[in-house]
């Protein structure tokens, strides 16, 4: 009984480590995606402003 319990505890710890690593990578990738989206939005906003400015000035 004791060896199997130790194995189970060991498996549980390694499983928790794997899931925490997965969760962290998921959080990081979400942050990266959000940052990229924000950058893209800012870039498109600037290009729209430039475009409208060139229409106004022309």
N, C-alpha and C positions, 0 to 999 in steps of 0.2 A: 504494500500500500504506500509506504513512504517514498520509494523511488519514483513511482508514477506521479505522486503528488509533486515531488521536486521537479520532474520533467514538465508537468503541467504549469507550475509556477514559472519555470524557465521559458516555456513557450509563450506564456502570457506576457512576460516582460519583453521578449523579443517582438511579439506582435504589437504591443503598445509602442515600442520604439519605432517600428515600421510605420504604424499609423500616425504617430506624431510627426515623423519625417514627412509623410505624405501630406498631412495637414499643413505643415509649415511650407512645403513646396507649393501647395495649392494657394495658400495665402500670398506667397511671394508672386506667383504667376498672376493672381488676380490684381495685385498691386501694379505689376508691370503692365497688364492689359489696361487698367484704369489710367495709368500715367500716359501710355501711348495714345489712348482715346482722347485724353485731355489735350495732349500736344497736337494731335490731328485737328481737333476742334479749334484750338487757338490759331493754328496755321491757316485753316480754311476761313476763319473769321478775319484774319489779317489780309488774306488774298481778296476776300469780298470787299473789305474796306478799301483796299488799294484800287480794286476794279471800279467801285462806285466813285472813288475820288478821281480816277482818270476820266470817267464819264462826265463828272461835274466840271473838271478843268478843261476838257476838250471842247 
